[in-house]
Amino acid sequence: MRTILRNREILELLGETGQLSVPDACERLSLSPATARRAFARIAAEGLAEKVWGGLMRLNPATTPGYDMVPSSLRDTLNAE
């Protein structure tokens, strides 16, 4: 049950800000970085948010503050040399 409540809190924060980083989630929800990353991975796997480098972003990036965050699916392509 704690996982469901945690995910709901993360989604509420994400709805308010448009993006949420691991350090922000740790600070605001008193989570460890590992717990925040696991929760972010679950939320992204369920299709509720887009996983980006270091955090989560709302699914509609055109209306999201912080639109310039890079989705994890593109990270490797951009960093390839």
N, C-alpha and C positions, 0 to 999 in steps of 0.2 A: 504494500500500500504506500509506503514511503516513496517509492520510485514514481508512482503515478502523481503524487502531490508535487514532487520535485520537478517533474516534467511540466506540469501545469504552471508552476511558478516560473520556470524558464521561459515557457511560451508567453506568459503574461509580460515578462520583462522584454522579450523580443518584440511583442506587439507594441509596446510603448516606445522603444528606441529604434527598432528596425534592424539592429544588429546587437550581438552580445558576444563578448570575448570570454575566454576561459578565466582570465584574472578578474574580470568584472563579475562573472557568475560566482566565483569563489568568494569574493568580497561581499557581495550582496546577499548570497544565500548560505554563507558559511560552509562551503563545500571544499573538499580537497581538489587539486587539479585533476587527479585521475578520475574522481567521481564526476566532475564536470565534463570531462572528455567523453566518458562512457555515456552520460546522459545526452550529450550533443550527438554522438554517433547514433543512438537509438532514435532520437527525434528526426534526424536526417534520413535514417533508413525507413522510417514510417512515412516519409514524404511531407512532413510538417514544416520543414525549413531546409534551407540550402546550407550545407557544410562548407565553410570557407576557411582559409588559412587562419588558425587561431580562434575560431569561433563559429557562430551561426549567423545567418542573415535571413530575413523574410524572403518568401518565395518570389515576390514581385520586385525585383531590384530597381525597376524604373521609378518607383515611388518610395524607395527606401533611402533614408539618410545613410551615407557611407557606401553608396553605390559602387565606389571604386575598389571595394574589397574583392579579392580574386577568389572565385570558387575553387575548391580543392581539385575539381576535375580538370581545371586548366593550369594549375600550379606547375605541374611537371613540364608541360609544353612550354610555358613561359621561361622556365629556369634552365631548359636544355640549351647546351652550347655546343 
